[in-house]
Amino acid sequence: MSIIIENVTKYYGSYQALRNIDLEIKSGELVALLGPSGSGKTSLLRIIAGLEQAENGKILFNEENYTHKHVKDRNVGFVFQHYALFRNMTIFDNIAYGLKVRPRKTRPSKEVIEEKVTELLQLVKLEGYKDRYPSQLSGGQRQRVALARALAVEPNVLLLDEPFGALDAKVRKELRRWLRRLHDEFNVTSVFVTHDQEEAMDVADRVVIMNEGKIEQIGTPEEVYDHPENPFVYDFLGSVNLFKGNVHKGKLVTGNVEMNAPGSEDGAGTGYVRAHNFIIEREPAEKDSIASIVDHIHTIGPIVRIEVIRQDTNEPLEIELTKEQYLNLEISKEERVFVRPKELKVFVDFMAGI
Amino acid sequence: MMEHDNSVVAKANHPVIITRNATKEPKSIQWILISIVLLFLTLFLVVPLIAIFVKAFEKGAEAYFAAIAHPDAVAAIKLTLIVVLITLPLNAIFGVVAAWTITKYDFKGKNFLITLIDLPFSVSPVIAGLIFVLLFGLHGTLGPLLQSLDIKVIFSIPGIVIASIFITFPFIARELIPLMQSQGTSEEEASLTLGAGGFKTFWYVTLPNIKWGLLYGIILCNARIIGEFGAVSVVSGHIRGMTNTMPLHIEILYNEYQFSAAFAVASLMSIFAIITLIIKSFIEWKTDFKSTKAR
């Protein structure tokens, strides 16, 4: 089922949580709402679910207006960050709940419910746990129960609010892969909220990046990572180094280096370079080689993170090399090196001087 | 090397046991504290309780049962039960509604509402009774209106019920608010997204989560309704066999030097209190059991 969000605005008191949001989610798509806390992503999800009402705008499910439809009539599956399992019910009863509370006319028979729940328990690999209570399960198991409970009602759309936020790193990674496979199997339109860019990139078909109640960019994980439309997106997705300077005739002048910035307008601008888009050399190669001193070297698994200090401006730069590159280079702390950006994106400053 | 290893094994086999716990006092202080508590409880709780029963049976079992079976006493017991039967359900409903409103919705003046619910705790019961006399009495604000409609509130059962409701309405709400606050609203939200309406959500999700807290509040509320003296005394008018509740009846008997009879009725109230305590402990044990299981 497709979801169309038209011009949605939401206030909490005088605080504007959402500013004129427009978004279209295609049927069967898995979309991530990604943003820092306070960006409005959870508010948007809750408005889609009907748990909150927008001040303005429309929500359409399959082009039917759902804006004023009550949450119980929207048939959405909602998965909460802290699971929200019914603590007084067994796992079986939790999953069966959505079917049991249906009005008599549409309620499946006891046998059908039991069959369905057993099937879902198998799907989430918790067959042996049906008589336990939520408190007797681990976080990852609880979230799987929550998913099974949401899927039991065969929802039009599946909405997940930071579903893996409360889990530890390893379980989180396993569960998000599992969610992806589950989505491919059920093909239910899904929207999930996260502040973890890696999670969004890993799982989603499309990523919606939000900030301060606005949508900053929408695109596939590759699109938003490789072609960020604005400084916020660049900064939010992965570690990035800033080069403040001036653009003149297609060159960004920063400190006493010049970098190629073809197509950029003249004026104050900032160059953005991702940490892994640098070359470190012992000798200066071009005009954009930045003389620097190695300050720190950390090895994190296969990646080596090197902090250098620019000699011209004394600003630190963060560079990531592969272990192999690092070993070939044979550099050590306090050494003088030349750093050259492989890829640079220049944004003209809107707020020059700040 | 071998010798060193042996010594370690030897040490492990004969560990030095240090029993002194940082939070534990020496035995002597423990005993002194326990004795003080026991002495205090005996002096102020056990002795009076025994005295009630001794006094009640002073003139023999026959006099005891005669006092309880006296028409005025029976009327007082009946009236007390009627007041309980009306007040308790009303306050249970009010308590749940108030706790629900306060914990599940956000609105302006919420803190003021919480303070208002606490009001009966801070107002003296006698003043509370007087408020209703001034409001519903013959010369009160609503007095002439009530008289023209031929409704009697003060010096009759409605007045006693109203005063009892006022005195005991915080008990259940106060018990439920912190409980429901700690539970949050996400289970209810989950229920709604799964297609359950408001009533089903309350019945299947909220009520089971608060049932022991609710029962605990009801027990406390019940005990207070039975025992309330001050407010009821002001509005009842002490009409024998008509508007006397058990505490008022006891006072009258006592003032008339019918000590055995007074204590006989008092012993009956004490039995109510003890039963209440037993139920309360059972509920506490049960909720404790539940919460440890939940962890």
Interface residues (C-beta under 8 A of the other chain):
Chain A: A49 G50 L51 V71 K72 D73 R74 N75 V76 G77 F78 F80 H82 A84 L85 F86 R87 N88 Y97 G98 V101 R102 Y133 S135 A146 R149 A150 A152 V153
Chain B: S186 E187 E189 A190 S191 L192 T193 L194 G195 A196 G197 K200 Y204 V205 P208 N209 K293 A294 R295
